[in-house]
Amino acid sequence: MQEQEDISLAVKAFKIGSKVRELRQKNRYTLQDLAARSGLSKPFLSQIENDHAVPPVGTLLKLARALNVTLSHFFEDEQTEAKISVTRAHERARLERRPHHQEGEVQYIYESLESKKIDKHMEPFLVEFPALGTEDMVFMSHAGEEFMYLIDGKLEFRTTDRVEILDPGDTIYFDSEISHSFRCIGDRPAKAVTVIWTKP
């Protein structure tokens, strides 16, 4: 119960659910309209809006495009137009998967490393991947490109026709429009810095 409360607090810290609902209403979209525009199901969208589901980054990218905002909109806290933005370690909030994840939710923990600068073209994250079996991998695709630097652990990157094993210090850069998935294959969680660029 406490774990669920902690996760709910982390989700509410960014107010992602309420931001999705406000943007949907501002655009005068019904849940059905947003489902059609984003390719996500109505029940999943409802869970996101009510803070009952933790949306993975790929899902947020689809919502951002459907709602005509940038990905950074969901992570903005104190918005600033300054050319330099500093985010202190204690200012970050972790978004974690639910204890009993729903279909389509990805089993990883992520933190936005920059939540203040508006209209940025890159979105940096610190991502933690728990150990996972091949059968539990969830494949995602979204517009843009991704760069990842593995800090700790061993990570497997998969597409429909390629498998790469990453060790600490390894990097990977790929077109995120291809269907892809990651899984930790070590005894301890894998940690990586990921930077996502979304096409304007």
C-alpha positions as CSV (number, residue, x, y, z in Angstrom):
1,M,0.0,0.0,0.0
2,Q,2.8,2.4,0.9
3,E,4.6,1.6,-2.4
4,Q,1.4,2.5,-4.3
5,E,1.1,5.8,-2.4
6,D,4.7,6.7,-3.1
7,I,4.3,6.0,-6.8
8,S,1.1,8.0,-6.9
9,L,2.8,10.9,-5.2
10,A,5.6,10.8,-7.8
11,V,3.1,10.8,-10.7
12,K,1.2,13.7,-9.1
13,A,4.4,15.6,-8.5
14,F,4.5,16.3,-12.2
15,K,0.7,16.5,-12.5
16,I,0.9,14.5,-15.7
17,G,-2.7,13.3,-15.4
18,S,-4.2,16.7,-14.9
19,K,-2.0,18.2,-17.6
20,V,-3.3,15.6,-20.1
21,R,-6.9,16.3,-19.0
22,E,-6.5,20.1,-19.2
23,L,-4.9,19.9,-22.7
24,R,-7.6,17.6,-23.9
25,Q,-10.3,19.9,-22.7
26,K,-8.5,23.0,-24.0
27,N,-8.5,21.3,-27.5
28,R,-12.2,20.3,-27.0
29,Y,-11.3,16.6,-27.5
30,T,-13.3,13.8,-26.0
31,L,-11.4,10.7,-24.7
32,Q,-12.4,9.0,-27.9
33,D,-11.0,11.9,-30.0
34,L,-7.7,11.7,-28.1
35,A,-7.6,7.9,-28.4
36,A,-8.0,8.3,-32.2
37,R,-5.3,11.0,-32.5
38,S,-2.8,9.2,-30.2
39,G,-3.5,5.6,-31.0
40,L,-3.9,4.8,-27.3
41,S,-7.0,3.1,-25.8
42,K,-9.7,5.1,-24.0
43,P,-9.3,3.0,-20.8
44,F,-5.6,3.6,-20.7
45,L,-6.1,7.4,-21.3
46,S,-8.6,7.5,-18.5
47,Q,-6.1,5.7,-16.2
48,I,-3.4,8.3,-17.1
49,E,-5.7,11.2,-16.5
50,N,-6.7,9.8,-13.1
51,D,-3.1,9.1,-12.0
52,H,-3.8,5.3,-12.0
53,A,-1.2,4.5,-14.7
54,V,2.4,5.6,-15.1
55,P,2.8,6.5,-18.8
56,P,6.1,5.5,-20.4
57,V,8.1,8.1,-22.3
58,G,6.9,6.7,-25.7
59,T,3.3,7.1,-24.6
60,L,3.9,10.7,-23.5
61,L,5.5,11.5,-26.9
62,K,2.3,10.2,-28.6
63,L,0.2,12.3,-26.3
64,A,2.4,15.4,-26.8
65,R,1.9,15.1,-30.6
66,A,-1.8,14.5,-30.3
67,L,-2.2,17.5,-28.0
68,N,0.1,19.9,-29.9
69,V,2.7,20.4,-27.2
70,T,6.3,19.3,-26.7
71,L,7.3,16.4,-24.5
72,S,8.8,18.8,-22.0
73,H,5.4,20.2,-21.3
74,F,4.7,17.2,-19.1
75,F,7.8,17.7,-17.0
76,E,7.9,21.5,-16.6
77,D,7.8,22.8,-13.1
78,E,9.0,26.4,-12.8
79,Q,9.0,27.5,-16.4
80,T,11.7,29.8,-17.6
81,E,12.8,31.3,-20.9
82,A,16.4,31.6,-19.7
83,K,19.2,30.4,-21.9
84,I,20.7,28.4,-19.0
85,S,18.7,26.1,-16.8
86,V,20.0,24.3,-13.7
87,T,18.1,21.4,-12.1
88,R,19.3,20.3,-8.7
89,A,19.3,16.6,-7.7
90,H,16.7,17.2,-5.0
91,E,14.4,18.9,-7.6
92,R,13.9,15.7,-9.6
93,A,10.9,13.3,-9.1
94,R,11.0,9.7,-10.0
95,L,8.2,8.1,-12.1
96,E,7.9,4.4,-11.3
97,R,5.8,1.6,-12.7
98,R,2.8,0.5,-10.7
99,P,3.3,-2.6,-8.5
100,H,0.9,-4.5,-10.8
101,H,1.5,-2.9,-14.2
102,Q,-1.1,-2.6,-16.9
103,E,-0.7,-3.8,-20.4
104,G,1.3,-1.3,-22.4
105,E,3.2,0.1,-19.4
106,V,6.9,-0.3,-19.5
107,Q,8.7,-1.7,-16.4
108,Y,11.3,1.0,-15.8
109,I,11.8,4.0,-13.6
110,Y,12.7,7.4,-15.0
111,E,13.5,10.9,-13.9
112,S,13.4,14.0,-16.1
113,L,16.8,15.6,-15.7
114,E,15.5,19.0,-16.8
115,S,12.1,20.3,-15.9
116,K,12.3,24.1,-16.2
117,K,13.3,25.2,-19.7
118,I,10.4,25.6,-22.0
119,D,10.4,24.7,-25.7
120,K,13.6,22.6,-25.5
121,H,14.4,20.3,-28.4
122,M,16.0,17.5,-26.3
123,E,14.6,15.7,-23.3
124,P,17.2,14.1,-20.9
125,F,16.3,11.3,-18.6
126,L,17.9,9.1,-16.0
127,V,16.4,5.6,-16.5
128,E,16.6,2.5,-14.3
129,F,15.8,-0.9,-15.7
130,P,14.9,-3.8,-13.4
131,A,15.8,-7.3,-14.4
132,L,13.2,-8.6,-16.9
133,G,12.5,-11.7,-18.9
134,T,12.2,-11.7,-22.7
135,E,8.5,-12.5,-22.5
136,D,7.8,-9.4,-20.5
137,M,9.4,-6.9,-22.9
138,V,7.2,-4.2,-24.2
139,F,8.1,-2.8,-27.6
140,M,7.5,0.9,-28.3
141,S,8.0,3.3,-31.2
142,H,7.6,7.0,-31.5
143,A,8.8,9.9,-33.7
144,G,12.3,11.2,-33.1
145,E,15.8,9.9,-32.2
146,E,17.3,8.6,-28.9
147,F,20.8,8.5,-27.5
148,M,21.6,6.3,-24.5
149,Y,24.8,6.1,-22.3
150,L,24.8,3.0,-20.0
151,I,26.2,3.9,-16.6
152,D,25.7,0.6,-14.7
153,G,24.5,-3.0,-15.3
154,K,24.0,-4.9,-18.5
155,L,21.3,-4.0,-20.9
156,E,19.8,-5.7,-23.9
157,F,18.4,-3.6,-26.8
158,R,16.0,-5.3,-29.2
159,T,14.3,-4.5,-32.5
160,T,12.3,-6.9,-34.6
161,D,15.5,-8.0,-36.4
162,R,18.5,-7.0,-34.1
163,V,19.8,-7.6,-30.6
164,E,22.6,-5.6,-29.0
165,I,24.1,-6.2,-25.5
166,L,25.3,-3.0,-23.8
167,D,27.9,-2.8,-21.0
168,P,28.8,0.2,-18.8
169,G,30.3,2.9,-20.9
170,D,28.6,1.7,-24.1
171,T,26.3,4.0,-26.0
172,I,23.6,3.6,-28.6
173,Y,21.9,6.1,-30.9
174,F,18.9,5.0,-32.9
175,D,15.8,6.2,-34.8
176,S,13.1,5.7,-32.3
177,E,10.4,5.2,-35.0
178,I,11.6,1.6,-35.2
179,S,9.9,-0.7,-32.8
180,H,12.3,-1.2,-29.9
181,S,12.6,-2.4,-26.3
182,F,15.2,-2.7,-23.6
183,R,15.7,-5.2,-20.7
184,C,18.2,-5.5,-17.9
185,I,19.9,-8.9,-18.1
186,G,22.1,-8.7,-15.0
187,D,21.6,-9.3,-11.3
188,R,21.2,-5.7,-10.5
189,P,19.2,-2.9,-12.2
190,A,20.8,-1.2,-15.2
191,K,21.1,2.6,-15.2
192,A,21.4,4.9,-18.1
193,V,21.2,8.5,-19.2
194,T,18.9,8.8,-22.2
195,V,18.4,11.8,-24.4
196,I,15.3,12.0,-26.6
197,W,15.0,14.3,-29.6
198,T,11.6,14.8,-31.0
199,K,11.1,16.0,-34.6
200,P,9.4,19.5,-34.7
